[in-house]
């Protein structure tokens, strides 16, 4: 049974970080290319897809609750059939996941992946004498198969800031791009072989995967032309792949005597002087796209979380709420949004807000202890009564767009709503064990263009969805909102809300 609207009205805690998004700067987004959580979000990164962070995920491993799994993705909108070069990792980059375990908005632990490429020419033919143009010249049945001509390996290091750097894995094979069923008849075996165990039970992976983010991005077409009952429910990222790194470690590898950690990912690229400079950054989803003004997007990509507090003044008067009202006739509160400020850039009270002083910063915060007694994997996370979900970290299956939309719409500020974008699940099935990512789409299969959800307006009732054409916000517009408020979900929901919704079903 879905939670009642009266219980929602009584909910008083909430949201925060996303609001940063909500306030700052949707101005200028309308003319940009479609972008997802952090796909093509800044002008300087458009021509550098290998270095472009897309999404970051962090969650207590559901099958090994004494461990934490971290997943970070790069290289957006990988069309599966994009050969013959496909999608290798850059070899002049540091791909980083950073951990703040004392809430000072500074990295305390940094995991870094660096890649190396080797190319076997392949058999020389009598015509050119230069070998094949293909990345493989026959079926590839193992990562050591001689038919695999283009190979990548990586080194993983762990740097404890101010102390030491340790090499955890060296020359480990990365899973190749899925060229197609003829080239790789059993890609799952290749992916499984690319999972490396080190240091006891710790695990690491690097390779291609289905893009796990799901949402309707057509909102960038001027909010569906202002028609809030337009076609919606199309997963714009269905059929696309990304490059992923994943790590599973004991929670104590990340913490420093405290349960809560802040997490973000970055890309450092080597410049002409041989120096590595940060050119991409991602913590909470959708911040750079939907909150940061166009002229500051590249700057944001180069900043550290400790410099994020300047966005706080924009929270009380979020632009996204104003747009929802103006374009779609919604009734979201637009001023004095103290509900958004409450946990803005600090974490969800009673779940992942650390004790003591917390420096406001844009990080994905996670309580590394499993939240016992919670319902299983509800897609609306904390506002759906599941404290193991977003914004307490972020699981692959968390519907961050719907969460953000409902929060920005005033769900926790006396304005209950059921906003959503009608894209409730991913187009591919996630795994039940590390690295949990869905397999990439094959290069020999045409990417689907068929909507994966429904057409028309969708209203969400307590996490469940039903068709209600002509009522409420269209999925597309939501997406717009989602775009910004995604970060909003960063904010939090009090335990009171959690208790009320824990007993509720249907999410």
VENHU-V75835 format. One record per residue. N is the residue number from 1. RES is the residue in one small letter. SS is DSSP state (H for helix, E for strand, L for the rest). Layout:
# VENHU-V75835
[[N/RES/SS] [N/RES/SS]]
This chain:
# VENHU-V75835
[[1/x/L] [2/x/L] [3/x/L] [4/x/L] [5/x/H] [6/x/H] [7/x/H] [8/x/H] [9/x/H] [10/x/H] [11/x/L] [12/x/L] [13/x/L] [14/x/L] [15/x/L] [16/x/L] [17/x/H] [18/x/H] [19/x/H] [20/x/H] [21/x/H] [22/x/H] [23/x/H] [24/x/L] [25/x/L] [26/x/L] [27/x/L] [28/x/L] [29/x/L] [30/x/L] [31/x/L] [32/x/L] [33/x/L] [34/x/L] [35/x/L] [36/x/L] [37/x/L] [38/x/L] [39/x/L] [40/x/L] [41/x/L] [42/x/L] [43/x/H] [44/x/H] [45/x/H] [46/x/L] [47/x/L] [48/x/L] [49/x/H] [50/x/H] [51/x/H] [52/x/L] [53/x/E] [54/x/E] [55/x/E] [56/x/E] [57/x/E] [58/x/E] [59/x/E] [60/x/E] [61/x/L] [62/x/L] [63/x/L] [64/x/L] [65/x/L] [66/x/L] [67/x/E] [68/x/E] [69/x/E] [70/x/E] [71/x/E] [72/x/E] [73/x/E] [74/x/E] [75/x/E] [76/x/E] [77/x/E] [78/x/E] [79/x/E] [80/x/L] [81/x/L] [82/x/L] [83/x/L] [84/x/L] [85/x/L] [86/x/L] [87/x/L] [88/x/L] [89/x/L] [90/x/L] [91/x/L] [92/x/L] [93/x/E] [94/x/E] [95/x/E] [96/x/E] [97/x/E] [98/x/E] [99/x/E] [100/x/E] [101/x/L] [102/x/L] [103/x/L] [104/x/L] [105/x/L] [106/x/L] [107/x/L] [108/x/L] [109/x/E] [110/x/E] [111/x/E] [112/x/E] [113/x/E] [114/x/E] [115/x/E] [116/x/E] [117/x/E] [118/x/E] [119/x/E] [120/x/L] [121/x/L] [122/x/L] [123/x/L] [124/x/L] [125/x/L] [126/x/L] [127/x/L] [128/x/L] [129/x/L] [130/x/L] [131/x/L] [132/x/L] [133/x/L] [134/x/L] [135/x/L] [136/x/E] [137/x/L] [138/x/L] [139/x/L] [140/x/L] [141/x/L] [142/x/L] [143/x/L] [144/x/L] [145/x/L] [146/x/L] [147/x/L] [148/x/E] [149/x/L] [150/x/E] [151/x/E] [152/x/E] [153/x/E] [154/x/E] [155/x/E] [156/x/E] [157/x/E] [158/x/E] [159/x/E] [160/x/E] [161/x/L] [162/x/L] [163/x/L] [164/x/E] [165/x/E] [166/x/E] [167/x/E] [168/x/E] [169/x/E] [170/x/E] [171/x/E] [172/x/E] [173/x/E] [174/x/L] [175/x/L] [176/x/L] [177/x/L] [178/x/L] [179/x/L] [180/x/L] [181/x/L] [182/x/L] [183/x/L] [184/x/L] [185/x/L] [186/x/L] [187/x/H] [188/x/H] [189/x/H] [190/x/H] [191/x/H] [192/x/H] [193/x/H] [194/x/L] [195/x/L] [196/x/E] [197/x/E] [198/x/E] [199/x/L] [200/x/L] [201/x/L] [202/x/E] [203/x/E] [204/x/E] [205/x/E] [206/x/E] [207/x/E] [208/x/E] [209/x/E] [210/x/E] [211/x/L] [212/x/L] [213/x/L] [214/x/L] [215/x/L] [216/x/L] [217/x/L] [218/x/H] [219/x/H] [220/x/H] [221/x/L] [222/x/H] [223/x/H] [224/x/H] [225/x/H] [226/x/L] [227/x/L] [228/x/L] [229/x/L] [230/x/L] [231/x/L] [232/x/L] [233/x/L] [234/x/L] [235/x/L] [236/x/L] [237/x/L] [238/x/L] [239/x/L] [240/x/E] [241/x/E] [242/x/E] [243/x/E] [244/x/E] [245/x/E] [246/x/E] [247/x/E] [248/x/E] [249/x/E] [250/x/E] [251/x/H] [252/x/H] [253/x/H] [254/x/L] [255/x/L] [256/x/L] [257/x/L] [258/x/L] [259/x/L] [260/x/E] [261/x/E] [262/x/E] [263/x/E] [264/x/E] [265/x/E] [266/x/E] [267/x/E] [268/x/E] [269/x/E] [270/x/E] [271/x/L] [272/x/L] [273/x/L] [274/x/L] [275/x/L] [276/x/E] [277/x/E] [278/x/E] [279/x/E] [280/x/E] [281/x/E] [282/x/E] [283/x/L] [284/x/L] [285/x/L] [286/x/L] [287/x/H] [288/x/H] [289/x/H] [290/x/H] [291/x/L] [292/x/L] [293/x/L] [294/x/H] [295/x/H] [296/x/H] [297/x/H] [298/x/H] [299/x/H] [300/x/H] [301/x/H] [302/x/H] [303/x/L] [304/x/L] [305/x/H] [306/x/H] [307/x/H] [308/x/L] [309/x/H] [310/x/H] [311/x/H] [312/x/H] [313/x/H] [314/x/H] [315/x/H] [316/x/H] [317/x/H] [318/x/L] [319/x/H] [320/x/H] [321/x/H] [322/x/H] [323/x/H] [324/x/H] [325/x/H] [326/x/H] [327/x/H] [328/x/H] [329/x/L] [330/x/L] [331/x/L] [332/x/L] [333/x/L] [334/x/L] [335/x/L] [336/x/L] [337/x/L] [338/x/H] [339/x/H] [340/x/H] [341/x/H] [342/x/L] [343/x/L] [344/x/L] [345/x/L] [346/x/L] [347/x/L] [348/x/L] [349/x/L] [350/x/L] [351/x/L] [352/x/L] [353/x/L] [354/x/L] [355/x/L] [356/x/L] [357/x/L] [358/x/L] [359/x/L] [360/x/L] [361/x/L] [362/x/L] [363/x/L] [364/x/E] [365/x/E] [366/x/E] [367/x/E] [368/x/L] [369/x/L] [370/x/L] [371/x/L] [372/x/L] [373/x/L] [374/x/L] [375/x/L] [376/x/L] [377/x/L] [378/x/L] [379/x/L] [380/x/L] [381/x/H] [382/x/H] [383/x/H] [384/x/H] [385/x/L] [386/x/L] [387/x/L] [388/x/L] [389/x/L] [390/x/L] [391/x/L] [392/x/L] [393/x/L] [394/x/E] [395/x/L] [396/x/L] [397/x/L] [398/x/L] [399/x/L] [400/x/H] [401/x/H] [402/x/H] [403/x/H] [404/x/H] [405/x/H] [406/x/H] [407/x/H] [408/x/H] [409/x/L] [410/x/L] [411/x/L] [412/x/L] [413/x/L] [414/x/L] [415/x/L] [416/x/L] [417/x/L] [418/x/L] [419/x/L] [420/x/L] [421/x/L] [422/x/L] [423/x/L] [424/x/L] [425/x/L] [426/x/L] [427/x/L] [428/x/L] [429/x/L] [430/x/L] [431/x/L] [432/x/L] [433/x/L] [434/x/L] [435/x/L] [436/x/L] [437/x/L] [438/x/L] [439/x/L] [440/x/L] [441/x/L] [442/x/L] [443/x/L] [444/x/L] [445/x/L] [446/x/L] [447/x/L] [448/x/L] [449/x/L] [450/x/L] [451/x/L] [452/x/L] [453/x/L] [454/x/L] [455/x/L] [456/x/L] [457/x/L] [458/x/E] [459/x/E] [460/x/E] [461/x/E] [462/x/L] [463/x/L] [464/x/E] [465/x/E] [466/x/E] [467/x/E] [468/x/L] [469/x/L] [470/x/L] [471/x/L] [472/x/L] [473/x/L] [474/x/L] [475/x/H] [476/x/H] [477/x/H] [478/x/H] [479/x/H] [480/x/H] [481/x/H] [482/x/H] [483/x/H] [484/x/H] [485/x/H] [486/x/L] [487/x/L] [488/x/E] [489/x/L] [490/x/L] [491/x/L] [492/x/L] [493/x/L] [494/x/L] [495/x/H] [496/x/H] [497/x/H] [498/x/H] [499/x/H] [500/x/H] [501/x/H] [502/x/H] [503/x/L] [504/x/L] [505/x/L] [506/x/L] [507/x/L]]
